[in-house]
Amino acid sequence: MKTEAKTPRQYWATSVLGLVIGIVYQVGFALGGRPLDGAIALSIMVAFSVVIALAGRRSETVRGLLDRRDERITGIDLKATAIAALAMCVAVLIGFVVEVAQGHTGSPYVIIGVVGGLSYSAAVVYFRIRT
Amino acid sequence: MRNDVRERRTAKGLAQGELARELDVSRQTINSIETGRYTPSLPLAFAIARFFGVAIEEIFHED
């Protein structure tokens, strides 16, 4: 049986987003009077974008993460994101406790924690209504 | 959950990659389904059954 490839998807979206973020970094550093650091940040993001673009051509997993057509890889991405979020929560909690123990206000960990907590709550409500 | 995807695929003379392209998933996913490491969603299970021209329960079986 002959099979034909489906219409190719746009693998470059993540790479373009990486470049845009790099430019935003550079602008931010430049406004802060550190253009060299901005150039380094931009270079890192350019390298990231190139690596992602190349890996997307060679790796089925990376391609699946980029185009999100494969339900199994999308599920893997969701689980990995949840684990990463859990790790960030632990880091934020530890950072907050250390800051408070040193007599500080706990910033910026308080803000990060509030944003994360509110986002999670809003997402639960949204998906509770939608599904 | 057991399934007969590998048997039906090989009976049609298809490689995993060819079936993956037909179903718009990765070859890894076909392999995971065949080895029982991944249970497909209902839409994908329907697509698999439709591709082989049988009902879902003829391909996927409860343990």
Backbone of each chain as ProteinMPNN parsed JSONL, in Angstrom:
{"seq_chain_A": "MKTEAKTPRQYWATSVLGLVIGIVYQVGFALGGRPLDGAIALSIMVAFSVVIALAGRRSETVRGLLDRRDERITGIDLKATAIAALAMCVAVLIGFVVEVAQGHTGSPYVIIGVVGGLSYSAAVVYFRIRT", "coords_chain_A": {"N_chain_A": [[0.841, -1.205, 0.0], [0.566, 2.152, -0.898], [1.793, 5.024, 0.686], [1.354, 8.463, 1.542], [3.076, 11.43, 2.43], [1.822, 13.621, 4.935], [0.619, 17.051, 4.823], [3.305, 19.266, 5.318], [4.111, 20.704, 8.462], [4.568, 23.865, 10.191], [7.601, 24.097, 11.406], [9.152, 26.041, 12.357], [8.172, 27.87, 14.184], [8.734, 27.851, 16.975], [11.445, 28.377, 16.906], [11.474, 30.939, 15.781], [10.122, 32.284, 17.808], [12.028, 32.011, 19.813], [14.05, 33.625, 18.755], [12.757, 36.116, 18.803], [12.401, 36.454, 21.561], [15.088, 36.605, 22.269], [15.772, 39.04, 21.063], [14.173, 40.741, 22.562], [15.404, 40.39, 25.027], [17.87, 41.57, 24.413], [17.136, 44.232, 23.944], [16.181, 44.88, 26.479], [18.526, 44.602, 28.073], [20.071, 46.549, 26.801], [18.654, 48.867, 27.375], [19.163, 48.911, 30.037], [21.75, 49.67, 30.052], [23.675, 47.757, 29.434], [24.752, 46.66, 26.88], [26.511, 44.691, 25.863], [26.068, 42.403, 27.404], [23.488, 42.019, 26.559], [23.909, 41.337, 23.896], [25.16, 38.9, 24.244], [23.093, 37.437, 25.434], [21.268, 37.464, 23.332], [22.74, 36.008, 21.471], [22.79, 33.51, 22.69], [20.089, 32.826, 22.533], [19.768, 32.781, 19.784], [21.408, 30.621, 19.168], [19.965, 28.625, 20.503], [17.618, 28.669, 18.984], [18.549, 27.818, 16.498], [19.497, 25.266, 17.116], [17.091, 24.027, 17.894], [15.682, 24.174, 15.477], [17.27, 22.556, 13.813], [17.278, 20.137, 15.241], [14.609, 19.513, 15.097], [14.37, 18.587, 12.538], [15.722, 16.228, 12.558], [15.022, 14.683, 14.82], [12.339, 12.708, 15.829], [10.935, 13.016, 18.176], [11.496, 15.672, 19.002], [10.391, 16.968, 16.827], [7.741, 16.241, 17.191], [7.221, 17.561, 19.568], [7.331, 20.128, 18.662], [5.393, 20.414, 16.583], [3.123, 19.343, 17.692], [1.311, 17.389, 16.872], [1.221, 14.757, 17.506], [-0.389, 12.738, 19.75], [0.693, 11.218, 21.837], [3.284, 12.235, 22.272], [2.574, 14.826, 22.871], [1.277, 14.34, 25.282], [3.462, 13.447, 26.765], [4.881, 15.827, 26.824], [3.134, 17.4, 28.373], [3.24, 16.045, 30.86], [5.97, 16.328, 31.45], [6.09, 19.092, 31.631], [4.504, 19.497, 33.882], [6.084, 18.295, 35.852], [8.317, 19.944, 35.712], [7.123, 22.332, 36.544], [6.485, 21.648, 39.153], [9.044, 21.364, 40.216], [9.867, 24.012, 40.003], [8.084, 25.217, 41.778], [8.985, 24.167, 44.214], [11.533, 25.317, 44.252], [10.836, 28.027, 44.36], [9.48, 28.128, 46.819], [11.548, 27.412, 48.587], [13.325, 29.52, 48.051], [11.752, 31.666, 48.928], [11.489, 31.123, 51.713], [14.177, 31.263, 52.511], [14.743, 33.948, 51.917], [12.932, 35.266, 53.647], [13.894, 34.328, 56.087], [16.242, 35.66, 56.197], [15.462, 38.113, 56.86], [14.284, 39.613, 54.903], [11.702, 40.716, 52.565], [10.772, 38.628, 51.097], [10.419, 38.938, 48.467], [11.552, 38.403, 45.089], [10.014, 36.157, 45.238], [7.515, 35.899, 46.394], [5.811, 37.199, 44.582], [6.145, 35.612, 42.304], [5.141, 33.207, 43.283], [2.472, 33.927, 43.829], [1.55, 34.55, 41.242], [1.846, 32.033, 40.049], [0.099, 30.464, 41.65], [-2.405, 31.736, 41.274], [-2.658, 31.447, 38.518], [-2.812, 28.664, 38.276], [-5.183, 28.17, 39.692], [-7.044, 29.594, 38.118], [-6.804, 28.171, 35.757], [-7.768, 25.653, 36.501], [-10.461, 26.275, 37.06], [-11.263, 27.18, 34.519], [-10.903, 24.861, 32.894], [-12.549, 23.159, 34.24], [-15.034, 24.196, 33.65], [-15.027, 24.051, 30.869], [-14.698, 21.329, 30.243]], "CA_chain_A": [[0.0, 0.0, 0.0], [1.355, 3.362, -0.985], [1.404, 6.068, 1.626], [1.862, 9.779, 1.182], [3.319, 12.287, 3.586], [0.823, 14.662, 5.151], [1.107, 18.403, 4.604], [4.301, 19.626, 6.328], [3.717, 21.771, 9.369], [5.572, 24.905, 10.377], [8.459, 23.729, 12.521], [10.022, 27.154, 12.719], [7.496, 28.811, 15.091], [9.47, 27.934, 18.241], [12.717, 29.034, 16.624], [11.192, 32.367, 15.619], [9.818, 32.801, 19.141], [13.316, 32.125, 20.498], [14.734, 34.821, 18.242], [12.042, 37.299, 19.313], [12.76, 36.589, 22.983], [16.475, 37.082, 22.294], [15.768, 40.476, 20.744], [13.609, 41.422, 23.742], [16.505, 40.402, 26.01], [18.874, 42.548, 24.016], [16.572, 45.565, 24.18], [16.158, 45.076, 27.931], [19.896, 44.845, 28.536], [20.524, 47.826, 26.24], [18.017, 49.933, 28.164], [19.832, 48.911, 31.334], [23.137, 50.099, 29.894], [24.583, 46.594, 29.313], [24.535, 46.112, 25.528], [27.315, 43.485, 25.625], [25.306, 41.282, 27.986], [22.344, 41.827, 25.676], [24.377, 40.612, 22.708], [25.401, 37.513, 24.675], [21.771, 36.822, 25.613], [20.713, 37.251, 21.993], [23.497, 34.906, 20.856], [22.32, 32.252, 23.297], [18.764, 32.511, 21.995], [19.957, 32.409, 18.372], [21.917, 29.242, 19.191], [18.822, 27.782, 20.882], [16.693, 28.59, 17.843], [19.18, 27.0, 15.455], [19.496, 23.874, 17.603], [15.712, 23.528, 17.826], [15.319, 23.992, 14.069], [18.003, 21.388, 13.295], [16.805, 18.934, 15.943], [13.266, 19.223, 14.597], [14.478, 17.855, 11.271], [16.339, 14.916, 12.775], [14.42, 13.924, 15.915], [10.889, 12.566, 15.783], [10.405, 13.538, 19.434], [11.532, 17.138, 18.955], [9.399, 17.378, 15.829], [6.43, 16.091, 17.821], [7.057, 18.634, 20.553], [7.164, 21.393, 17.956], [4.148, 20.549, 15.81], [2.041, 18.947, 18.588], [0.313, 16.577, 16.183], [1.227, 13.397, 18.046], [-1.003, 12.808, 21.08], [1.564, 10.622, 22.854], [4.352, 13.195, 22.564], [1.92, 15.945, 23.561], [1.086, 13.882, 26.66], [4.784, 13.474, 27.402], [5.178, 17.246, 27.051], [2.321, 17.851, 29.505], [3.783, 15.471, 32.093], [7.267, 16.958, 31.7], [5.803, 20.46, 32.07], [4.002, 19.416, 35.261], [7.231, 18.01, 36.723], [9.127, 21.171, 35.751], [6.393, 23.299, 37.373], [6.647, 21.207, 40.536], [10.417, 21.726, 40.603], [9.901, 25.473, 40.175], [7.364, 25.508, 43.019], [9.9, 23.859, 45.318], [12.587, 26.34, 44.234], [10.241, 29.292, 44.82], [9.227, 28.004, 48.257], [12.847, 27.474, 49.284], [13.805, 30.896, 47.91], [10.937, 32.521, 49.797], [11.857, 30.866, 53.118], [15.532, 31.796, 52.722], [14.638, 35.408, 51.926], [12.257, 35.672, 54.885], [14.789, 34.02, 57.206], [17.303, 36.667, 56.198], [14.862, 39.382, 57.252], [13.776, 40.35, 53.745], [10.248, 40.624, 52.367], [10.412, 37.423, 50.352], [10.329, 39.285, 47.048], [10.387, 38.338, 44.199], [9.404, 34.829, 45.291], [6.086, 36.069, 46.697], [5.104, 37.539, 43.337], [6.155, 34.419, 41.445], [4.215, 32.254, 43.894], [1.098, 34.402, 43.627], [1.234, 34.371, 39.814], [1.667, 30.598, 39.811], [-1.108, 30.001, 42.324], [-3.589, 32.269, 40.598], [-2.738, 30.826, 37.191], [-3.286, 27.293, 38.452], [-6.598, 28.218, 40.07], [-7.814, 30.024, 36.956], [-6.808, 27.071, 34.783], [-8.677, 24.618, 37.006], [-11.831, 26.758, 36.845], [-11.503, 27.201, 33.079], [-11.064, 23.504, 32.352], [-13.725, 22.574, 34.89], [-16.197, 24.656, 32.908], [-14.93, 23.644, 29.469], [-14.693, 19.888, 29.994]], "C_chain_A": [[0.873, 1.252, 0.0], [0.85, 4.397, 0.033], [2.023, 7.384, 1.182], [2.03, 10.61, 2.442], [2.215, 13.325, 3.688], [1.458, 16.033, 4.912], [2.121, 18.786, 5.689], [3.838, 20.8, 7.18], [4.858, 22.775, 9.522], [6.381, 24.603, 11.635], [9.222, 24.931, 13.078], [9.415, 28.083, 13.764], [8.271, 28.971, 16.396], [10.8, 28.647, 18.041], [12.527, 30.545, 16.481], [10.888, 33.008, 16.975], [11.11, 32.975, 19.942], [14.078, 33.363, 20.056], [14.084, 36.095, 18.779], [12.389, 37.532, 20.786], [14.19, 37.106, 23.118], [16.566, 38.578, 22.019], [15.221, 41.28, 21.927], [14.667, 41.497, 24.851], [17.492, 41.511, 25.687], [18.391, 43.973, 24.273], [16.579, 45.873, 25.677], [17.538, 45.384, 28.486], [20.399, 46.206, 28.046], [19.935, 48.992, 27.02], [18.659, 50.037, 29.542], [21.302, 49.284, 31.249], [24.137, 48.969, 29.811], [24.403, 45.927, 27.95], [25.321, 44.832, 25.255], [26.602, 42.252, 26.187], [24.082, 40.961, 27.122], [22.73, 41.031, 24.444], [24.619, 39.142, 23.046], [24.067, 36.774, 24.814], [21.142, 36.514, 24.261], [21.412, 36.079, 21.306], [23.031, 33.558, 21.383], [20.981, 31.851, 22.695], [18.829, 32.15, 20.504], [20.443, 30.963, 18.292], [20.793, 28.266, 19.529], [17.891, 27.572, 19.686], [17.251, 27.698, 16.747], [19.156, 25.524, 15.852], [18.097, 23.272, 17.497], [15.316, 23.237, 16.376], [15.996, 22.749, 13.488], [17.494, 20.094, 13.927], [15.425, 18.522, 15.441], [13.294, 18.446, 13.289], [14.95, 16.428, 11.494], [15.59, 14.046, 13.788], [12.902, 13.912, 15.814], [10.251, 13.171, 17.035], [10.37, 15.056, 19.423], [10.499, 17.655, 17.961], [7.991, 17.301, 16.415], [6.168, 17.174, 18.854], [6.773, 19.961, 19.863], [5.802, 21.487, 17.264], [2.903, 20.079, 16.581], [0.938, 18.169, 17.875], [0.156, 15.21, 16.827], [0.724, 13.424, 19.486], [-0.107, 12.242, 22.175], [2.671, 11.598, 23.249], [3.78, 14.428, 23.26], [1.669, 15.59, 25.026], [2.394, 13.887, 27.439], [5.157, 14.907, 27.753], [4.411, 17.775, 28.262], [2.876, 17.333, 30.839], [5.117, 16.122, 32.453], [7.079, 18.388, 32.203], [5.326, 20.47, 33.521], [5.156, 19.163, 36.234], [8.117, 19.254, 36.846], [8.454, 22.223, 36.636], [6.529, 22.942, 38.851], [8.035, 21.58, 41.058], [10.531, 23.23, 40.846], [9.185, 25.88, 41.456], [8.275, 25.277, 44.223], [10.98, 24.934, 45.413], [12.057, 27.671, 44.764], [9.993, 29.255, 46.327], [10.527, 28.109, 49.057], [13.394, 28.896, 49.236], [13.064, 31.845, 48.833], [11.354, 32.361, 51.261], [13.233, 31.443, 53.427], [15.486, 33.316, 52.819], [14.015, 35.911, 53.231], [13.172, 35.45, 56.089], [15.918, 35.02, 57.313], [16.755, 38.055, 56.519], [14.341, 40.209, 56.102], [12.274, 40.103, 53.572], [9.817, 39.325, 51.684], [10.233, 37.682, 48.871], [11.604, 38.843, 46.324], [9.629, 37.019, 44.287], [7.906, 34.895, 45.599], [5.298, 36.308, 45.418], [5.021, 36.321, 42.425], [5.154, 33.384, 41.97], [2.766, 32.643, 43.675], [0.67, 34.191, 42.172], [0.976, 32.892, 39.512], [0.382, 30.077, 40.415], [-2.375, 30.467, 41.641], [-3.773, 31.636, 39.221], [-3.295, 29.416, 37.286], [-4.781, 27.292, 38.764], [-7.476, 28.595, 38.886], [-7.907, 28.9, 35.927], [-7.758, 25.961, 35.213], [-10.123, 25.021, 36.757], [-12.187, 26.707, 35.369], [-11.775, 25.8, 32.536], [-12.225, 22.769, 33.008], [-14.991, 22.955, 34.141], [-16.199, 24.091, 31.483], [-15.099, 22.141, 29.254], [-15.61, 19.16, 30.961]], "O_chain_A": [[1.798, 1.382, 0.802], [-0.352, 4.602, 0.201], [3.07, 7.414, 0.536], [1.247, 10.514, 3.387], [1.732, 13.843, 2.682], [2.679, 16.155, 4.812], [1.821, 18.644, 6.875], [3.251, 21.759, 6.681], [5.969, 22.553, 9.039], [5.927, 24.816, 12.759], [9.854, 24.848, 14.131], [10.091, 29.014, 14.2], [8.45, 30.089, 16.878], [11.233, 29.424, 18.893], [13.323, 31.33, 16.998], [11.33, 34.12, 17.261], [11.272, 33.96, 20.663], [14.675, 34.064, 20.873], [14.775, 37.037, 19.165], [12.639, 38.663, 21.203], [14.474, 37.943, 23.975], [17.338, 39.293, 22.659], [15.73, 42.352, 22.254], [14.811, 42.519, 25.522], [17.896, 42.284, 26.556], [19.146, 44.816, 24.759], [16.935, 46.975, 26.094], [17.704, 46.315, 29.274], [21.071, 46.927, 28.783], [20.617, 49.979, 27.294], [18.697, 51.111, 30.141], [22.022, 49.226, 32.246], [25.321, 49.171, 30.081], [23.962, 44.781, 27.864], [24.86, 43.975, 24.502], [26.537, 41.205, 25.544], [23.693, 39.803, 26.972], [21.984, 40.16, 23.996], [24.325, 38.252, 22.248], [23.928, 35.634, 24.371], [20.559, 35.448, 24.061], [20.771, 35.261, 20.646], [22.895, 32.592, 20.632], [20.759, 30.682, 22.382], [18.053, 31.326, 20.022], [19.968, 30.18, 17.47], [20.682, 27.205, 18.915], [17.441, 26.459, 19.413], [16.52, 26.917, 16.139], [18.84, 24.651, 15.043], [17.941, 22.133, 17.058], [14.706, 22.211, 16.077], [15.37, 21.981, 12.758], [17.304, 19.087, 13.244], [15.109, 17.335, 15.368], [12.348, 17.726, 12.97], [14.623, 15.527, 10.721], [15.528, 12.826, 13.638], [12.261, 14.959, 15.724], [9.172, 13.76, 16.971], [9.362, 15.667, 19.78], [9.819, 18.649, 18.216], [7.156, 18.172, 16.173], [5.042, 17.648, 19.002], [6.068, 20.815, 20.402], [5.133, 22.517, 17.346], [1.775, 20.372, 16.186], [-0.234, 18.278, 18.235], [-0.893, 14.576, 16.717], [1.335, 14.057, 20.346], [-0.134, 12.72, 23.309], [2.96, 11.764, 24.434], [4.425, 15.007, 24.135], [1.827, 16.434, 25.909], [2.439, 14.273, 28.607], [5.681, 15.177, 28.834], [4.964, 18.51, 29.079], [2.97, 18.076, 31.816], [5.368, 16.431, 33.618], [7.807, 18.845, 33.084], [5.703, 21.349, 34.296], [5.199, 19.75, 37.315], [8.603, 19.58, 37.929], [9.129, 22.924, 37.39], [6.671, 23.823, 39.699], [8.184, 22.05, 42.187], [11.207, 23.667, 41.778], [9.632, 26.794, 42.149], [8.325, 26.098, 45.139], [11.307, 25.405, 46.502], [12.738, 28.359, 45.523], [10.261, 30.229, 47.03], [10.593, 28.804, 50.07], [13.867, 29.42, 50.243], [13.669, 32.723, 49.449], [11.548, 33.352, 51.965], [13.435, 32.043, 54.483], [16.114, 33.906, 53.698], [14.509, 36.859, 53.841], [13.223, 36.277, 56.999], [16.489, 35.212, 58.386], [17.48, 39.048, 56.46], [13.991, 41.375, 56.283], [11.663, 39.367, 54.347], [8.638, 38.971, 51.695], [9.932, 36.767, 48.104], [12.674, 38.91, 46.929], [8.706, 36.78, 43.508], [7.128, 34.063, 45.133], [4.251, 35.7, 45.197], [3.974, 36.03, 41.848], [4.418, 32.768, 41.2], [1.928, 31.794, 43.371], [-0.433, 33.713, 41.903], [0.022, 32.543, 38.816], [-0.351, 29.329, 39.768], [-3.31, 29.69, 41.449], [-4.892, 31.329, 38.808], [-4.14, 29.015, 36.487], [-5.547, 26.523, 38.185], [-8.528, 27.993, 38.671], [-8.95, 28.7, 35.304], [-8.471, 25.393, 34.386], [-10.925, 24.208, 36.296], [-13.269, 26.251, 34.999], [-12.747, 25.579, 31.815], [-12.816, 21.868, 32.412], [-15.911, 22.148, 34.009], [-17.244, 23.704, 30.961], [-15.587, 21.718, 28.207], [-15.729, 17.936, 30.896]]}, "seq_chain_B": "MRNDVRERRTAKGLAQGELARELDVSRQTINSIETGRYTPSLPLAFAIARFFGVAIEEIFHED", "coords_chain_B": {"N_chain_B": [[-3.898, -3.033, 28.113], [-4.459, -5.168, 25.438], [-3.572, -5.436, 21.936], [-4.063, -5.808, 18.36], [-2.573, -4.48, 16.526], [0.049, -4.642, 15.451], [0.009, -7.147, 14.145], [-1.997, -6.748, 12.223], [-0.93, -4.64, 10.812], [1.467, -5.69, 9.743], [0.351, -7.657, 8.204], [-0.72, -6.19, 6.182], [1.529, -5.416, 4.984], [2.858, -3.136, 5.759], [5.222, -0.737, 6.945], [6.156, 0.497, 10.208], [6.546, 3.258, 10.097], [5.125, 3.971, 7.821], [2.479, 3.398, 8.519], [2.302, 5.196, 10.596], [2.446, 7.629, 9.229], [0.052, 7.52, 7.81], [-1.752, 7.738, 9.887], [-1.094, 10.091, 10.97], [0.675, 10.356, 13.132], [3.621, 9.819, 15.216], [6.313, 7.497, 14.38], [7.329, 6.334, 16.629], [5.148, 6.369, 18.332], [3.406, 4.536, 17.146], [4.937, 2.25, 17.541], [4.944, 2.176, 20.341], [2.247, 1.754, 20.862], [1.883, -0.746, 19.69], [3.512, -2.335, 21.283], [2.212, -2.183, 23.621], [2.823, -0.267, 25.477], [1.685, 2.172, 25.357], [-1.561, 3.41, 25.507], [-3.836, 4.297, 23.117], [-5.74, 7.356, 22.541], [-9.345, 7.687, 22.393], [-10.18, 8.887, 19.879], [-7.872, 8.345, 18.294], [-7.787, 5.58, 18.448], [-10.144, 4.989, 17.098], [-9.413, 5.957, 14.594], [-7.377, 4.187, 13.936], [-8.803, 1.775, 13.857], [-10.589, 2.372, 11.807], [-8.813, 2.675, 9.718], [-7.941, 0.059, 9.333], [-10.305, -1.031, 8.685], [-12.075, -2.239, 10.476], [-13.98, -2.88, 13.537], [-13.392, -1.138, 16.653], [-13.211, -2.867, 18.875], [-12.341, -5.151, 17.708], [-9.714, -4.864, 17.364], [-8.562, -3.788, 19.689], [-8.255, -5.159, 22.887], [-9.537, -5.988, 26.087], [-7.519, -6.676, 28.938]], "CA_chain_B": [[-4.831, -3.38, 27.034], [-3.787, -5.814, 24.311], [-4.092, -5.035, 20.631], [-3.575, -6.576, 17.206], [-2.114, -3.517, 15.521], [1.241, -5.136, 14.763], [-0.37, -8.234, 13.246], [-2.757, -6.207, 11.091], [-0.015, -3.805, 10.01], [2.376, -6.548, 8.966], [-0.468, -8.368, 7.214], [-0.887, -5.269, 5.051], [2.853, -5.151, 4.423], [3.227, -1.757, 6.06], [6.21, -0.454, 7.985], [5.592, 1.36, 11.269], [6.567, 4.647, 9.628], [4.043, 4.171, 6.841], [1.224, 3.479, 9.273], [2.351, 6.462, 11.341], [2.092, 8.725, 8.309], [-1.373, 7.417, 7.509], [-2.534, 8.139, 11.06], [-0.598, 11.411, 11.373], [1.37, 10.284, 14.426], [5.023, 9.45, 15.024], [6.598, 6.058, 14.325], [7.494, 5.918, 18.026], [3.823, 6.142, 18.919], [2.931, 3.238, 16.627], [5.691, 1.211, 18.244], [4.48, 2.131, 21.732], [0.919, 1.128, 20.869], [2.037, -2.173, 19.371], [4.132, -3.05, 22.401], [1.334, -2.067, 24.78], [3.301, 0.728, 26.444], [0.832, 3.36, 25.262], [-2.952, 3.179, 25.101], [-4.236, 5.487, 22.359], [-7.003, 8.016, 22.868], [-10.477, 7.146, 21.627], [-10.111, 9.295, 18.461], [-6.809, 7.637, 17.579], [-8.215, 4.185, 18.348], [-11.12, 4.958, 16.003], [-8.676, 6.138, 13.333], [-6.684, 2.918, 13.667], [-9.814, 0.789, 13.457], [-11.109, 2.781, 10.498], [-7.771, 2.402, 8.721], [-7.924, -1.374, 9.048], [-11.63, -1.42, 8.245], [-12.729, -3.107, 11.465], [-14.444, -2.177, 14.734], [-12.341, -0.954, 17.66], [-13.06, -4.044, 19.739], [-11.663, -6.223, 16.978], [-8.269, -4.589, 17.425], [-8.158, -3.577, 21.084], [-8.901, -6.129, 23.766], [-9.265, -5.83, 27.511], [-6.649, -7.734, 29.492]], "C_chain_B": [[-4.063, -3.976, 25.85], [-4.36, -5.274, 22.991], [-3.435, -5.844, 19.518], [-3.001, -5.662, 16.123], [-0.911, -4.061, 14.742], [0.858, -6.22, 13.734], [-1.083, -7.682, 12.005], [-1.871, -5.35, 10.195], [0.877, -4.682, 9.134], [1.599, -7.333, 7.898], [-0.701, -7.512, 5.973], [0.444, -4.922, 4.404], [3.327, -3.732, 4.658], [4.335, -1.699, 7.105], [5.556, 0.445, 9.028], [5.515, 2.81, 10.807], [5.443, 4.945, 8.651], [2.695, 4.275, 7.546], [1.151, 4.792, 10.051], [1.953, 7.628, 10.452], [0.604, 8.699, 7.982], [-2.224, 7.962, 8.651], [-2.099, 9.496, 11.601], [-0.045, 11.411, 12.8], [2.82, 9.887, 14.157], [5.185, 7.934, 14.964], [6.756, 5.51, 15.742], [6.145, 5.582, 18.665], [3.23, 4.826, 18.428], [3.633, 2.108, 17.365], [5.206, 1.064, 19.69], [3.106, 1.475, 21.839], [1.058, -0.373, 20.655], [2.61, -2.966, 20.544], [3.32, -2.917, 23.689], [1.796, -1.055, 25.822], [2.432, 1.975, 26.433], [-0.557, 2.955, 24.777], [-3.451, 4.419, 24.377], [-5.542, 6.083, 22.859], [-8.114, 7.388, 22.024], [-10.443, 7.603, 20.159], [-9.038, 8.545, 17.676], [-7.16, 6.162, 17.421], [-9.238, 4.03, 17.221], [-10.408, 5.062, 14.654], [-7.953, 4.852, 12.948], [-7.679, 1.874, 13.16], [-10.345, 1.099, 12.067], [-10.093, 2.449, 9.4], [-7.764, 0.927, 8.332], [-9.302, -1.907, 8.65], [-12.345, -2.38, 9.182], [-13.241, -2.255, 12.628], [-13.311, -2.118, 15.767], [-12.107, -2.229, 18.466], [-12.451, -5.24, 19.02], [-10.151, -6.043, 17.002], [-7.79, -4.488, 18.873], [-8.971, -4.496, 22.0], [-8.533, -5.836, 25.214], [-8.394, -6.981, 27.998], [-7.456, -8.74, 30.282]], "O_chain_B": [[-3.133, -3.36, 25.329], [-5.467, -4.737, 22.942], [-2.396, -6.474, 19.711], [-2.951, -6.031, 14.95], [-0.86, -3.951, 13.517], [1.33, -6.201, 12.598], [-0.804, -8.1, 10.881], [-2.035, -5.334, 8.975], [1.021, -4.44, 7.935], [2.127, -7.632, 6.827], [-0.859, -8.025, 4.865], [0.486, -4.217, 3.396], [4.098, -3.184, 3.87], [4.378, -2.51, 8.029], [4.531, 1.074, 8.766], [4.541, 3.507, 11.088], [4.878, 6.039, 8.654], [1.872, 5.129, 7.214], [0.094, 5.414, 10.155], [1.208, 8.513, 10.874], [-0.03, 9.75, 7.888], [-3.274, 8.567, 8.428], [-2.666, 9.994, 12.573], [-0.272, 12.345, 13.569], [3.202, 9.647, 13.012], [4.326, 7.183, 15.426], [6.372, 4.376, 16.026], [6.028, 4.632, 19.438], [2.623, 4.087, 19.203], [3.003, 1.13, 17.766], [5.075, -0.051, 20.194], [2.832, 0.736, 22.784], [0.431, -1.172, 21.351], [2.242, -4.119, 20.768], [3.694, -3.47, 24.723], [1.239, -0.985, 26.917], [2.44, 2.749, 27.39], [-0.705, 2.256, 23.775], [-3.488, 5.497, 24.97], [-6.343, 5.413, 23.51], [-7.851, 6.657, 21.069], [-10.659, 6.78, 19.27], [-9.261, 8.154, 16.531], [-6.87, 5.558, 16.388], [-9.201, 3.05, 16.477], [-10.745, 4.36, 13.701], [-7.921, 4.475, 11.777], [-7.43, 1.184, 12.171], [-10.529, 0.199, 11.248], [-10.454, 2.007, 8.31], [-7.604, 0.582, 7.161], [-9.45, -3.084, 8.321], [-13.123, -3.228, 8.744], [-12.968, -1.056, 12.695], [-12.395, -2.941, 15.752], [-10.967, -2.625, 18.712], [-12.086, -6.23, 19.654], [-9.403, -6.971, 16.694], [-6.747, -5.034, 19.234], [-10.194, -4.591, 21.897], [-7.396, -5.489, 25.531], [-8.517, -8.113, 27.53], [-6.897, -9.696, 30.819]]}, "name": "protein", "num_of_chains": 2, "seq": "MKTEAKTPRQYWATSVLGLVIGIVYQVGFALGGRPLDGAIALSIMVAFSVVIALAGRRSETVRGLLDRRDERITGIDLKATAIAALAMCVAVLIGFVVEVAQGHTGSPYVIIGVVGGLSYSAAVVYFRIRTMRNDVRERRTAKGLAQGELARELDVSRQTINSIETGRYTPSLPLAFAIARFFGVAIEEIFHED"}
